[in-house]
C-alpha cells in the first residue's frame, strides 16, 4: 500500500513495484487467514465476539507464561506501520508542494539530513490536531470514509483515463477489471457504514473535503498573484528557520 505512493524512491520501480504487490498481498492474505483459523480453533464464535482484544485472549490461552509477547508484538507492528505512514505522508506533501498543489515550502529539503523536513513537520502538526478530540471511534470513521472515497475515485479515474487517454505511456499497467473491483469495493465501504448507522461525522468529513475547493481554485487553478506576494516572505523566513532548500532538479 505504501510503495504505490513512493515510486520515485524505489530502485527499478517498473519491476519492483508490481513484484512487491504480487508477493506482498498473497503473503498478508495467507497470514490473516491462518491467524483467524488459530482464533477459531481456540475460541468459540461467541467468545471471539465478546472479547475486547481477541489477540490478547488468544495469547492468554495458548501462550500463558509469555502472553505478554502478543501486546508487545502488536506495539512493534504499530511502530512499523507508523514508520511507513510517516514516510509516505511526508512524501505526498512534498510532491504536492513541488507540483504547486500546496505551499512551496513543503517541497524543500533539509540541508543537513536531506529529508523533506517541512512536509514531515506539517504532517506531524496535522496528526496533533487529529488526536485532540481523543475519540478514536470518530477518528476511525473520518479516516476510513475519506480514505476509501479517494481510493474509489483513484480507481475510477484510472478506468476513465484508460479509455479517454489511450496514448499515455503506462510502464505499470493495471488490468481494468482490478480497478473496477477496487472501485466497487470502495463504493461499498463508503456507503455501507452510512446506511447501517448514519452519523454527522460523514457529513462533516464530506464538507471538509469539498471545502478544499475554496483554496484550490484561487490558489492552484487560477494561481492568484496576491497569494504569491503573501507567501513569498513567509516561505523565506521558514526556509531560514528550518535550514531547508529547494531540491535539485533531476531527470
Secondary structure as the mmCIF struct_conf table of DSSP 4:
data_model
#
loop_
_struct_conf.conf_type_id
_struct_conf.id
_struct_conf.beg_label_comp_id
_struct_conf.beg_label_asym_id
_struct_conf.beg_label_seq_id
_struct_conf.end_label_comp_id
_struct_conf.end_label_asym_id
_struct_conf.end_label_seq_id
HELX_RH_3T_P HELX_RH_3T_P1 UNK A 3 UNK A 5
HELX_RH_3T_P HELX_RH_3T_P2 UNK A 7 UNK A 9
BEND BEND1 UNK A 10 UNK A 10
TURN_TY1_P TURN_TY1_P1 UNK A 11 UNK A 12
HELX_RH_AL_P HELX_RH_AL_P1 UNK A 13 UNK A 42
BEND BEND2 UNK A 43 UNK A 43
HELX_RH_AL_P HELX_RH_AL_P2 UNK A 45 UNK A 50
BEND BEND3 UNK A 52 UNK A 52
HELX_RH_AL_P HELX_RH_AL_P3 UNK A 54 UNK A 62
BEND BEND4 UNK A 63 UNK A 63
HELX_RH_3T_P HELX_RH_3T_P3 UNK A 64 UNK A 66
TURN_TY1_P TURN_TY1_P2 UNK A 67 UNK A 67
HELX_RH_AL_P HELX_RH_AL_P4 UNK A 68 UNK A 98
TURN_TY1_P TURN_TY1_P3 UNK A 99 UNK A 100
BEND BEND5 UNK A 101 UNK A 102
HELX_RH_3T_P HELX_RH_3T_P4 UNK A 104 UNK A 107
STRN STRN1 UNK A 108 UNK A 110
TURN_TY1_P TURN_TY1_P4 UNK A 111 UNK A 113
BEND BEND6 UNK A 115 UNK A 115
HELX_RH_AL_P HELX_RH_AL_P5 UNK A 117 UNK A 131
TURN_TY1_P TURN_TY1_P5 UNK A 132 UNK A 133
HELX_RH_AL_P HELX_RH_AL_P6 UNK A 136 UNK A 164
TURN_TY1_P TURN_TY1_P6 UNK A 166 UNK A 167
BEND BEND7 UNK A 168 UNK A 168
BEND BEND8 UNK A 171 UNK A 172
HELX_RH_AL_P HELX_RH_AL_P7 UNK A 176 UNK A 196
BEND BEND9 UNK A 197 UNK A 197
HELX_RH_AL_P HELX_RH_AL_P8 UNK A 200 UNK A 216
HELX_RH_PI_P HELX_RH_PI_P1 UNK A 217 UNK A 221
BEND BEND10 UNK A 222 UNK A 222
HELX_RH_AL_P HELX_RH_AL_P9 UNK A 225 UNK A 242
TURN_TY1_P TURN_TY1_P7 UNK A 243 UNK A 243
STRN STRN2 UNK A 244 UNK A 246
HELX_LH_PP_P HELX_LH_PP_P1 UNK A 247 UNK A 249
#
